[in-house]
């Protein structure tokens, strides 16, 4: 007699469980050694210890009893097969999820930064190690931006500008002059750069290089690059989103009082540089320098006095097919007694000893606007005040002579018909 699992080969010839239980009981009480397969089953199923456990397994049909008999066809002897072991199930080993990088960058040197890292450089190197650069300029007589030096970026688009809500060609004086440097980074496949999707969702981004407009020791205009490490505190720049205009005929990026416009170029691509006074071919040979421990970069020269410099990263709509780029732009600084919209003058006035004063006074203008439209929304009122005509006045003269400075425009000084005389106390 042989005991085996119900799933073993030969189990189909097993006796019914009720009669098998009786036979196994007798053999367990009598000659236990004649019950083949029992020892193997007990070794395999360590939870079955007693005779009652064995009988329960037979009664439940987990184990079956097969009689040893002669093989009718060949006269052989039926042998109890060796019980098949239970299958062993291996637990699936989960690979740890990759950690999200926190040191991504917009641009880095592809020559000196080790593969897979975003370290800043420590020596001077050409800007071409970071990407393609192009210098552009405008003048008071032109709306468009012309390439001055470097490689042509966004060949299929025409660049143009608006400042403080009016085209540059209609602006008078130095307001129309502007310099821009654009850079598209060269990217490696080492997962150390932001994706376009990530950049579109960011307000600021890290970069390992930034640029400045400066005058060299001879007074000539130059562009200088600066290595920006994490420790420098200068490695974060704003991210500005360019958007399609209403009829999707052009993309626009609003940079304070300046708007840069990209219009699809339907004509021939112009690759020749635009002439610009005081600019030579040397402007394209940009070097990137380290920042010394003292905080200033190792640059020979000084920031140009007649411009204020700002930089940012521009992202473009996903359906435009254009990748993001870095811009540094130099806006002319405000001249004393220059007149223009308040937000434009304020954006170009910094540490220059000038106050930007509304004409008429901001208080008078606010009361006038509210009087003619009492339901005006606060944001709309704020926008009107920001775009109101203003004048740049030397601070000392403004504080000493202005009738409206520091709350001097009191009720007692207001005329009976105050709105007919709003210019009196500007």
C-alpha positions in Angstrom: 0.0 0.0 0.0 1.3 3.5 -0.9 0.3 6.9 0.4 0.8 9.8 -2.0 -0.4 13.3 -2.7 -3.6 13.7 -4.6 -1.7 15.6 -7.3 1.0 12.9 -7.8 1.3 10.6 -10.8 -0.8 7.4 -10.2 -3.2 9.1 -7.9 -6.0 8.4 -10.3 -5.9 4.8 -9.2 -6.5 5.7 -5.6 -9.1 4.1 -3.4 -12.1 6.1 -2.2 -11.3 8.3 0.8 -13.8 6.5 3.2 -12.3 3.1 2.6 -8.7 4.5 2.4 -9.1 6.1 5.8 -10.1 2.7 7.4 -7.2 0.9 5.8 -4.6 3.5 6.8 -6.0 3.5 10.4 -5.4 -0.3 10.6 -1.9 0.0 9.2 -0.9 2.8 11.5 -2.1 0.7 14.5 -0.5 -2.5 13.1 2.4 -2.7 10.7 3.2 0.9 10.0 6.3 0.1 8.0 4.2 -1.5 5.2 2.6 1.9 4.4 4.9 3.1 1.7 5.4 6.9 1.0 4.4 7.9 4.5 7.9 8.9 5.6 8.4 11.0 2.5 5.1 12.8 3.1 5.8 13.4 6.7 9.2 15.0 5.9 7.6 17.2 3.3 4.6 18.3 5.4 6.1 19.1 8.7 2.8 20.4 10.1 1.4 16.8 10.1 2.7 15.0 13.2 0.2 12.6 14.7 -1.8 9.6 13.3 -5.0 11.8 13.5 -3.3 14.4 11.3 -2.5 11.6 8.8 -6.1 10.3 8.8 -7.5 13.8 8.4 -5.3 14.3 5.3 -6.7 11.1 3.8 -10.3 11.9 4.7 -10.0 15.3 3.1 -8.5 13.9 -0.1 -5.2 15.6 0.3 -3.4 12.3 0.5 -4.7 9.2 -1.3 -4.0 5.5 -0.9 -3.0 3.3 -3.8 -2.7 -0.5 -3.6 0.4 -2.2 -4.9 -0.7 -4.6 -7.7 0.6 -6.5 -10.7 0.6 -4.7 -14.0 -2.1 -6.5 -16.0 -0.6 -5.7 -19.3 3.1 -6.4 -18.7 3.1 -8.4 -15.5 5.2 -5.7 -13.8 4.9 -4.5 -10.3 3.4 -1.1 -9.5 5.8 1.0 -7.4 4.7 3.9 -5.2 6.1 7.0 -6.9 8.3 9.5 -5.1 6.1 12.4 -3.9 6.6 15.5 -5.9 7.8 18.4 -3.8 5.6 21.4 -3.4 6.3 24.2 -5.8 8.6 26.9 -4.4 7.4 30.5 -5.1 10.1 33.1 -5.2 9.2 36.5 -4.0 9.6 39.2 -6.7 12.5 41.4 -5.8 11.5 45.0 -6.4 14.3 47.3 -7.6 14.5 50.5 -5.7 12.9 53.4 -7.6 15.6 55.9 -8.9 16.0 58.9 -6.7 14.8 62.2 -8.2 17.8 64.4 -9.0 17.8 67.8 -7.2 20.9 69.2 -8.9 19.5 69.7 -12.5 20.7 72.7 -14.4 19.7 74.7 -17.5 23.2 75.1 -18.8 26.7 73.8 -17.9 30.0 73.4 -19.6 30.2 70.3 -21.8 33.9 70.5 -21.7 35.0 70.9 -18.1 32.0 69.6 -16.0 32.4 65.8 -15.4 29.8 63.6 -17.1 26.6 63.3 -15.0 27.5 66.3 -12.7 26.4 69.9 -12.7 29.6 71.4 -11.2 30.5 74.9 -12.1 33.8 75.6 -13.8 36.9 77.0 -12.0 38.8 78.5 -14.9 38.2 80.7 -17.9 36.8 78.9 -20.9 34.9 79.9 -24.1 31.1 80.4 -24.0 30.8 77.9 -26.9 31.4 75.2 -24.2 27.9 76.0 -22.9 26.0 76.5 -26.1 25.3 78.8 -29.1 25.3 82.5 -28.4 24.0 85.5 -30.4 24.3 89.3 -29.8 21.4 91.4 -31.0 20.8 95.2 -30.9 18.0 97.7 -31.6 18.0 101.4 -32.2 15.4 104.2 -31.9 14.7 104.0 -35.6 14.1 100.2 -35.8 11.5 97.9 -34.4 13.4 94.8 -35.2 16.4 93.3 -33.3 19.4 92.8 -35.6 22.1 90.2 -35.1 25.3 92.0 -34.2 27.6 88.9 -33.6 27.5 85.2 -33.0 25.5 82.4 -34.4 21.9 82.9 -35.7 19.4 81.5 -33.2 15.8 80.7 -34.1 16.4 81.2 -37.9 12.7 80.8 -38.8 11.6 83.7 -36.6 12.0 87.5 -36.8 12.8 89.1 -33.5 11.2 92.5 -32.5 10.6 94.6 -29.4 8.0 96.7 -27.8 8.7 98.9 -24.8 6.1 100.3 -22.4 3.3 99.5 -24.8 4.7 101.2 -27.9 7.0 100.1 -30.7 10.6 101.1 -30.4 10.5 102.9 -33.7 8.1 105.4 -32.2 10.1 105.9 -29.0 12.3 108.9 -28.8 15.8 109.3 -27.5 17.9 106.6 -25.7 14.8 104.6 -24.8 15.0 102.9 -28.2 18.5 101.5 -27.7 18.8 98.0 -26.4 21.3 95.1 -26.4 20.4 91.4 -26.0 22.4 88.3 -25.8 20.7 85.0 -26.4 22.0 81.5 -25.7 20.7 78.0 -26.4 22.5 75.4 -24.2 24.3 72.4 -25.6 22.8 69.4 -23.8 24.4 66.1 -23.0 22.5 62.8 -22.6 23.6 62.5 -18.9 20.2 63.4 -17.3 21.7 66.5 -15.7 19.6 69.1 -17.6 16.0 70.2 -17.0 13.5 69.0 -19.5 11.3 71.5 -21.4 8.3 70.3 -19.4 10.0 70.9 -16.1 11.1 74.4 -17.2 7.6 75.4 -18.2 6.4 74.7 -14.7 9.2 76.6 -12.9 9.5 80.2 -11.7 13.3 80.1 -11.3 15.9 77.7 -12.6 19.5 76.9 -11.8 22.2 77.6 -14.4 26.0 77.2 -14.2 26.6 80.2 -16.4 25.3 83.8 -16.6 26.4 86.7 -18.7 26.9 90.5 -18.4 27.5 93.5 -20.6 30.6 95.4 -19.6 33.1 97.9 -20.9 36.6 96.6 -21.1 39.7 98.6 -20.0 39.6 100.4 -23.3 36.0 101.4 -22.9 34.8 98.9 -25.6 31.6 97.0 -25.1 32.1 93.3 -24.3 30.0 90.4 -23.0 31.4 88.4 -20.1 30.3 85.1 -18.8 30.5 84.1 -15.1 30.6 80.5 -13.7 27.8 80.3 -11.1 28.3 77.5 -8.6 25.7 76.5 -6.0 27.8 78.2 -3.3 28.0 81.5 -5.2 24.3 82.4 -4.5 24.1 83.6 -8.1 23.0 80.4 -9.9 19.2 81.1 -10.0 17.5 83.1 -12.7 13.8 83.8 -13.4 11.9 81.7 -15.9 9.6 83.7 -18.2 6.9 82.0 -20.4 6.5 83.2 -24.0 2.9 82.8 -25.2 1.1 82.9 -28.5 -0.8 86.1 -29.1 -4.6 86.0 -29.7 -4.4 85.0 -33.4 -1.3 82.8 -32.9 0.6 84.9 -35.4 3.5 85.5 -33.1 4.8 84.6 -29.6 5.4 87.2 -26.9 7.5 87.3 -23.7 6.8 90.1 -21.3 9.9 91.2 -19.4 8.6 94.0 -17.2 8.3 97.1 -19.4 9.8 95.2 -22.4 8.0 92.8 -24.7 10.1 90.5 -27.1 8.1 89.3 -30.1 8.9 86.3 -32.3 7.1 86.3 -35.6 7.5 83.4 -38.1 9.8 84.5 -40.9 8.2 84.0 -44.3 11.0 85.5 -46.2 14.6 84.7 -46.7 16.7 84.0 -43.6 19.1 86.8 -43.0 22.4 85.6 -41.6 24.6 88.6 -42.0 25.2 90.7 -38.9 23.6 94.1 -38.5 26.0 97.1 -38.2 25.9 98.7 -34.8 28.1 101.6 -33.6 31.0 100.6 -31.4 30.6 96.9 -31.9 33.4 94.7 -33.4 33.7 91.0 -34.3 35.5 90.5 -31.0 32.1 90.7 -29.3 31.4 87.2 -30.4 34.5 85.8 -28.6 32.9 85.5 -25.2 34.8 83.9 -22.3 33.3 82.6 -19.1 35.2 83.4 -15.9 35.2 82.1 -12.3 34.0 84.1 -9.3 36.6 84.9 -6.8 36.1 84.4 -3.1 35.6 88.1 -2.7 32.3 87.8 -4.6 33.3 89.6 -7.8 34.2 87.8 -10.9 37.7 87.8 -12.3 36.7 90.1 -15.1 38.8 93.0 -16.3 36.4 95.9 -16.8 33.3 97.4 -15.2 29.6 97.2 -15.7 28.5 99.8 -18.4 27.2 102.9 -16.8 24.5 103.8 -19.5 22.6 100.5 -19.2 20.8 98.3 -16.6 21.3 94.6 -17.2 18.8 91.8 -16.4 18.7 88.1 -17.4 16.2 85.3 -17.6 15.3 82.0 -19.2 12.5 82.1 -21.8 10.3 79.0 -22.4 8.1 78.6 -25.4 4.7 76.9 -26.0 5.0 73.1 -26.4 3.3 73.3 -29.9 5.9 75.8 -31.1 8.6 73.2 -31.3 11.1 75.8 -29.9 13.4 74.9 -27.0 14.0 77.3 -24.2 16.8 79.9 -24.3 18.7 82.2 -22.0 18.5 86.0 -22.5 20.5 88.8 -20.9 19.3 92.3 -21.9 20.7 95.7 -21.3 18.2 98.5 -21.1 19.3 102.2 -21.2 19.4 103.8 -17.8 17.1 106.8 -17.1 18.4 110.2 -17.9 17.5 113.2 -15.6 14.2 114.8 -16.7 13.4 111.9 -19.0 9.7 111.5 -19.5 7.9 108.2 -20.0 5.5 105.6 -18.5 6.1 105.1 -14.8 6.8 101.4 -15.0 9.4 101.8 -17.8 11.3 104.6 -16.0 11.2 102.7 -12.7 12.5 99.5 -14.3 15.5 101.4 -15.6 16.2 103.5 -12.6 18.4 102.0 -9.9 20.9 103.7 -7.5 21.0 106.7 -9.9 19.9 109.4 -7.5 16.6 109.9 -9.5 13.0 109.7 -8.3 10.2 108.8 -10.7 7.4 111.3 -10.2 3.9 111.0 -11.8 2.6 113.9 -13.9 0.0 114.7 -12.6 0.6 113.4 -9.1 -0.3 109.9 -8.4 -2.8 110.9 -5.8 -4.6 113.3 -8.1 -4.6 110.8 -11.0 -6.1 108.1 -8.7 -8.9 110.4 -7.5 -9.6 111.5 -11.1 -9.9 108.0 -12.4 -12.1 106.8 -9.5 -14.3 109.9 -10.0 -15.0 109.1 -13.6 -15.3 105.3 -13.0 -16.2 104.6 -9.4 -16.6 100.8 -10.2 -13.1 100.4 -11.6 -11.3 97.3 -10.4 -8.2 97.7 -8.2 -6.0 95.8 -10.7 -7.2 98.1 -13.5 -6.5 101.2 -11.4 -3.0 99.9 -10.6 -2.3 99.3 -14.2 -3.3 102.8 -15.2 -1.1 104.3 -12.5 1.9 102.1 -13.6 1.5 103.3 -17.2 0.9 107.0 -16.3 3.2 109.7 -17.6 6.1 110.4 -15.3 9.3 112.3 -15.1 12.8 111.4 -13.7 13.7 114.1 -11.2 17.0 114.3 -9.2 16.1 113.1 -5.7 17.4 116.1 -3.9 15.4 118.5 -6.1 12.3 116.4 -5.8 12.5 116.3 -2.0 13.1 120.1 -1.7 10.8 121.6 -4.3 8.0 119.1 -5.1 4.5 120.3 -3.9 3.4 116.7 -3.5 6.4 115.0 -2.0 5.9 113.3 1.4 2.2 114.1 1.6 2.5 117.8 1.0 -0.5 117.7 -1.3 -2.9 118.5 1.5 -6.6 119.2 1.4 -5.9 122.9 2.1 -3.8 123.1 -1.1 -6.4 121.5 -3.3 -8.3 123.9 -5.5 -12.1 124.0 -5.5 -12.1 122.4 -8.9 -9.2 120.1 -8.3 -9.5 118.0 -11.5 -9.3 121.1 -13.7 -5.9 122.0 -12.2 -4.3 118.6 -11.6 -1.0 119.6 -13.3 -0.4 122.5 -10.8 1.0 120.3 -8.1 2.8 117.6 -10.1 
